[in-house]
Structures are given as structure tokens and as C-alpha cells.
Amino acid sequence: MPSTLSAAIAASASALNAEKTRVEVAVSNIANAESTRSTNGEPYRRRDVLLEAQDTNAFDQSLSGAIGVKVAGVVADTKAFQRRYEPGHADADEDGWVSVPNIDTSVEMVDMMSASRAYQANLAAIGIIRDMLSRALDLAK
């Protein structure tokens, strides 16, 4: 039983790391929603987190069936930049159009809230498992 519970804790712990990364990327996207020039001269590109199942060797699936998740990478969104007509803007082209990041702040807020709630759920799961282990140890006394 302890191996099963420790595998479940490990799976939830891996999810905590993944959800933390999702929140950080969403915050970065929101913070740069109006950044019209980055170090490469282009507007900021929205970033997204790619997740994949944790290597099954990391958990004893024969006992629990629990696997974790890991961040496979953070990738730039390749969608076209949005354009706004602002002739007085420093980054406007000769016709007055400015390329702005391909970020929808409402989508980013939803992603951030989703990741935050998933983080809280995994934290609660770890707490419940810890309590179960503690009660099992108390019963064994």
C-alpha cells in the first residue's frame, strides 16, 4: 500500500511542477501582450507549454497505475501577429500599421486560472494521501 500511495504522491508532485510552469508562461504572455518589439525586433510571440506523460519507469505502474506529467517544452505560437492602425506609434510601418503580439489576454487568464485550480487540486490530493498515511500509521500502533 505505501508504494501505491507514494506513486500517487509522485504523480501529483509532477503535476505541481507542470502547473507552475503553465502559470508562469501565462503570466509572461499577459505581461507582454502589448510588447511590440523584442530582442529579435519582432513583437513578443505568445508561448505555450507542451506537456507529456512522465516516463513510466519513474513510477511503479504495476502497483498503482499512476503516472506523472512533465513539461516537454515551452514553444512559441507561430500564428500571425495582430495588426493595429496607429500611425504615431514608434513601431508603425510606413502605412501606420503596428504589429502586436498574438495574445488574447482573456484566453491567458482562463489558462492561468485553470492551471492554478489544477495546482490546488494536486496539492489537496497530496494532503489527503499524507493524512491517509498518517491515519494508517496511527492504526498500526
C-alpha positions as semicolon CSV with decimal commas, in nm:
position;residue;x (nm);y (nm);z (nm)
1;M;0,000;0,000;0,000
2;P;0,271;0,259;0,074
3;S;0,419;0,212;-0,275
4;T;0,081;0,282;-0,429
5;L;0,035;0,594;-0,221
6;S;0,389;0,717;-0,281
7;A;0,336;0,670;-0,656
8;A;0,019;0,879;-0,630
9;I;0,209;1,148;-0,440
10;A;0,484;1,143;-0,702
11;A;0,227;1,178;-0,981
12;S;0,065;1,475;-0,807
13;A;0,405;1,630;-0,734
14;S;0,498;1,610;-1,102
15;A;0,169;1,782;-1,186
16;L;0,252;2,062;-0,941
17;N;0,568;2,139;-1,138
18;A;0,382;2,130;-1,470
19;E;0,101;2,358;-1,347
20;K;0,354;2,604;-1,201
21;T;0,516;2,629;-1,543
22;R;0,176;2,683;-1,706
23;V;0,102;2,972;-1,467
24;E;0,445;3,128;-1,526
25;V;0,404;3,114;-1,905
26;A;0,052;3,261;-1,890
27;V;0,176;3,546;-1,668
28;S;0,461;3,613;-1,911
29;N;0,216;3,618;-2,203
30;I;-0,013;3,864;-2,023
31;A;0,279;4,085;-1,922
32;N;0,396;4,104;-2,284
33;A;0,056;4,141;-2,450
34;E;0,148;4,491;-2,572
35;S;0,521;4,435;-2,638
36;T;0,567;4,541;-2,999
37;R;0,943;4,486;-3,008
38;S;1,151;4,210;-2,851
39;T;1,524;4,141;-2,876
40;N;1,482;3,998;-3,227
41;G;1,298;4,311;-3,345
42;E;0,959;4,140;-3,375
43;P;0,665;4,168;-3,138
44;Y;0,659;3,923;-2,848
45;R;0,535;3,579;-2,953
46;R;0,284;3,403;-2,734
47;R;0,428;3,097;-2,565
48;D;0,256;2,771;-2,482
49;V;0,352;2,478;-2,259
50;L;0,372;2,128;-2,404
51;L;0,305;1,850;-2,154
52;E;0,368;1,479;-2,186
53;A;0,332;1,172;-1,969
54;Q;0,618;1,115;-1,728
55;D;0,849;0,828;-1,814
56;T;0,672;0,519;-1,682
57;N;0,997;0,393;-1,527
58;A;0,961;0,669;-1,270
59;F;0,656;0,508;-1,112
60;D;0,562;0,153;-1,022
61;Q;0,262;0,117;-1,251
62;S;0,213;-0,247;-1,165
63;L;0,102;-0,137;-0,819
64;S;-0,079;0,187;-0,879
65;G;-0,139;0,272;-1,243
66;A;-0,034;0,629;-1,154
67;I;0,189;0,810;-1,397
68;G;0,308;1,166;-1,383
69;V;0,333;1,454;-1,621
70;K;0,631;1,660;-1,728
71;V;0,690;1,974;-1,927
72;A;0,810;1,865;-2,270
73;G;0,887;2,221;-2,367
74;V;0,773;2,579;-2,399
75;V;0,711;2,672;-2,760
76;A;0,637;2,996;-2,941
77;D;0,300;3,029;-3,111
78;T;0,351;3,067;-3,487
79;K;0,021;3,242;-3,561
80;A;0,045;3,571;-3,743
81;F;0,076;3,886;-3,538
82;Q;-0,227;4,108;-3,500
83;R;-0,215;4,449;-3,665
84;R;-0,345;4,782;-3,542
85;Y;-0,358;5,115;-3,714
86;E;-0,152;5,356;-3,501
87;P;0,037;5,597;-3,727
88;G;0,206;5,775;-3,433
89;H;0,350;5,457;-3,279
90;A;0,728;5,416;-3,281
91;D;0,699;5,067;-3,435
92;A;0,445;5,162;-3,704
93;D;0,529;5,080;-4,065
94;E;0,518;5,344;-4,342
95;D;0,138;5,298;-4,370
96;G;0,081;5,343;-3,993
97;W;0,019;4,977;-3,904
98;V;0,177;4,825;-3,595
99;S;0,228;4,451;-3,548
100;V;0,127;4,348;-3,196
101;P;0,161;4,014;-3,015
102;N;-0,080;3,734;-3,099
103;I;-0,210;3,725;-2,740
104;D;-0,570;3,725;-2,619
105;T;-0,548;3,823;-2,252
106;S;-0,886;3,666;-2,171
107;V;-0,761;3,329;-2,303
108;E;-0,444;3,368;-2,099
109;M;-0,645;3,447;-1,785
110;V;-0,855;3,133;-1,837
111;D;-0,538;2,926;-1,887
112;M;-0,386;3,076;-1,573
113;M;-0,699;3,007;-1,366
114;S;-0,718;2,652;-1,499
115;A;-0,354;2,585;-1,412
116;S;-0,399;2,744;-1,069
117;R;-0,701;2,526;-0,992
118;A;-0,522;2,213;-1,112
119;Y;-0,228;2,307;-0,890
120;Q;-0,463;2,345;-0,591
121;A;-0,631;2,012;-0,667
122;N;-0,299;1,829;-0,680
123;L;-0,188;1,995;-0,359
124;A;-0,512;1,882;-0,194
125;A;-0,459;1,527;-0,325
126;I;-0,112;1,517;-0,171
127;G;-0,259;1,639;0,159
128;I;-0,527;1,370;0,155
129;I;-0,274;1,097;0,083
130;R;-0,047;1,227;0,361
131;D;-0,344;1,219;0,602
132;M;-0,429;0,864;0,495
133;L;-0,072;0,753;0,561
134;S;-0,075;0,922;0,899
135;R;-0,403;0,752;0,996
136;A;-0,275;0,416;0,878
137;L;0,034;0,459;1,094
138;D;-0,185;0,555;1,393
139;L;-0,395;0,239;1,342
140;A;-0,081;0,028;1,338
141;K;0,018;0,149;1,685
